[in-house]
Amino acid sequence: MKVASRRVIGQVGKPDGFFRDPAIRIPLPGPLEQIAQPLRTVGASFLLDDLVLRMNRGAEQAAPKALNIFVDAASGMTFDDARGILTGPQDSVTQYFQRTCSDSLTGSFTPIVRSSLNGAGAMRALQSVQDRANRIPFLGQAAGGFDLISFTVARAMDGLFHYLAVEEREIRTDPVARSTNLLRSIFG
């Protein structure tokens, strides 16, 4: 589990780890996606694209904080947890991490994402998008009323768990992916 966690963090916790990866790239939040085409039509594409980039950068900056949380969860695993992982479904490690780490990840990621989005100007970019939408009849109301930070944190966690599941599948099915003696003995 620690090996898979390190691989995942190394993959997503770097520039373009989220942004250039179509499997986990954080898109515009639903309310903005609904009005994206009219905004693009009136020349606001750069604002929307900038906002998406900044949300993904926030996730990339927060991702490394997950490693210690995952290591702590692995260290705190009980015998029953380990048995459930070995006898459970193919994504039982990922499910274990989701169950035991989600609250800690949210708590750890939120201030980083908030700082990153504020520091990178994403909140200003969101305000610019909302201001532009307010100038278009019938769109203004659709652009507001959501929490960009919570949305970004949730999608960052989705990306981590997506790749944890991919790593877990590899370890369970490919003997070459079992890079430690412990993994070979457990899944061999």
N, C-alpha and C positions, 0 to 999 in steps of 0.2 A: 504494500500500500504506500509506503514511503517512497519507493522507487517510482511508482506511477505518479504520485503527487509531484515529485520533483520534475519529472518529464513534462507534466501538464503545465506547471507554473513556469518552467523554462520556455515553453512554447507560447503561452498567452501573455506572460508578464513582461513583454518587451514591445518596443514600438512596432506597430502594425500587427501585433499578436491577435488582436480582435479585429481591427479595422480592415485588414487585407484578407481575412479569413471568412469566406462566405457562409461557413457553417455556424459561426458564432458572432458575426458582425452585428453590432447593435444598431437597429434601424430607428427611424423616427418613431416616436410614440404614436399610438393609434390616432389620437385627436389631430396631430399634425399631419400624419400620413393621409388622413381623410381630406385635408385641404391643400396637400402638397401640389397637386396639378394646377389649381388656380393660382397658387403663389408662384409657381415656376413660370406660368404664362405671363405674369406681370413682372418678371425679372428678379424674382427672389430666390432663384436656384442656389446662388452662392451662399445665402443665409442658411438654407436648409442643409446643404452639403457641409458647411462649416459646423453646424450644430451636431450632425452625425459624427464627424471627425472628433470633435471635442468629447462627446459621450464615450466613444471608443477609447480615446486616450485616457480618460478617467478610469475606465475598467482595466486598462493595461497597467496603470500605475498602482491600482489597488491589488491586483492579482498576487504579487509576491507575499502579501500579508497572509495569504491562505496557507502557505507552507507550514508555519508553526502551528496553526489551528489543526491542520490535517495530522501533523506529527503527534500533537497532544491527543487527538481523538484515537489514533492508532495505538498510542501508549496506554490509553485508558480503556482499551477494549477488554471486555470480560470473556470468560470461557464460553458463555452462552452466545455472545456476539460472534466469536470466532467460529463456533459450530454452525451458527446460522449462515455465516458467509460461505463456509465450505459446502453446506448441504442446501443452501438457498438457490435462488435464481441466478442467472448469469451476470446480473448487475447488482448482486447483493453487497459488494464493497461500496459501490456508488450509492446505493440506498442507505447504507450505514453512515457514510459521510454526510449525506443530505440530512438524515435524521439527527445526527449528533453535532453537526457543524453549522447548520444554516443560521442559527441565532448569532453565534460568534462571528461568522463571516459578515452578516449584516451589520453587526456592531462595529466590526473592524473596517469594513469597506466604506461605510457611510461617511465618516469624516474625511477619508482620503478622496472619495469621489466628490464630496461637497467642495473641498479645497481645490481639487483639480478642476472642477467645472467652473468654480468662481474665478480661480487664478487664470485659467485658460480663456476666460471670456464666454464660456458656454451660456451662462445665465444671461449675459448681455445679448448673446446671439439669439437666445430664446425670446427675450424681450423684443428684439428687432423683428423677429418673425411674427410675434404677436401684434406688434405695432403695424406691420405691413398688412397682416390679415384684417386688422380692425379698419383699415382704410378701404377694404373690399366689402361691398354690401353682402350681408348674410354669412360672412366667414368669421368675423371677429369672435363670436361666441364659441365657435368650434376650436379655436386655437388655445383656449385657456382651460384652467381647472384640472391640471394634473401635476404630479410631483416628479420633476425631471430627475432628481437625485435618487428617489426610491426606484423609479423605472430603470435607471442605469445600473444601480446596485443589483436589482433582481436579474437583469439580463446578463450582468457580469458573472453572477453565480450560476446561471443557466449554462453559460459558456464553459465554466470550470467543470461542472458536473457532466456536461456533454463529453468533454475530452477525458474525464476520469472513466466514464463508461467505455469509451473507445480503448483506452489503455487496459482496462480490466478485461475486456473481450480479447485483446491481443495476448495478454498474459495467460488467460485460461485456454486459448486455442492454439497458440504458437509457441512451441518449446524454445525457440530462439529468443522470444521476448522475456523469458524467465531468466533474468540476468543475475540473480543472486542464488546462493545455495538454498536459502530458505524458500524462495519461490519455486525452485526446482523440486525440493522435497515435498512441498505442499501440493503443487499442481502437476508434478511429474508422473 
